[in-house]
């Protein structure tokens, strides 16, 4: 299932885009998908860093902590 969103761009930009045979809708969709993946990876990395700081020097099962975190998110 897909959703439609609108993006406002200047006429000059639209004219420039028209000069090239690019499926701009597909390009934007893929770009948004990649950005979301990047943001999710960063969120996970930040969370793991916070766990490491809290557990420094303690005997903690990181695999178990990660599994529990994934269940919540």
N, C-alpha and C positions, 0 to 999 in steps of 0.2 A: 504494500500500500504506500502511496506517496502523497505528499502535501505540496501545495503551491505557496511560494512566498514571493513577495515583490521587492525589487531593489531599484532605488532611484539612482540614475546616473545622468551625467550631463549629456547634452546632444552631441557635443564634440567627441566625448568618449564613445558614444554609440556609433557615431560616424566612423571613428577609427576601428572599432570592432567589426563593422560591416565590411571592411577592406580585406578581412581574412576569413578563410573557410574553417572556422572553428565552431564546434558545438558548445557555445558558451554556457548553456544550461548544464550540460554534462560536466564541463570543466569546473564550474562553480560547485556543483554537487560533490565532485571528487575532492575539491579543495577543502570544502567544509568537513567532509568525512575525515580527511587526513588531519585537519586541525583538531577535531574532536579526539581522535586517537592519541595525538600528541598531548593534549590536555589531560586525558585519562592516565597516560603513562606518568606524567609529571605529578599528578595527584597521588598515584600509588607510590612513586619514589619519595615524595614528601612525607607520606604516612610512614613508610619504612624508616626513613631518617628519624622521625619522631619516636618511633619504637626503639630504635637503636640508642637514642639519647636516654630514654627512660630506663633501658635495660642494661646499660653499660656496666660490666662487671658482674652481672647476675646470670644465673643459669636458667635461660629461657628457651623454650622450644619455638623457634621462629616460624617453622612450617605451620605449627598449630595456630600461632598468632595470625599469620597471613590467611589461613583458611577461615578463621573466625571473622576477620575483617571483610573478606570477600562475601561472606554470608550476609553481612549488614549492608553492603553496598551493591 
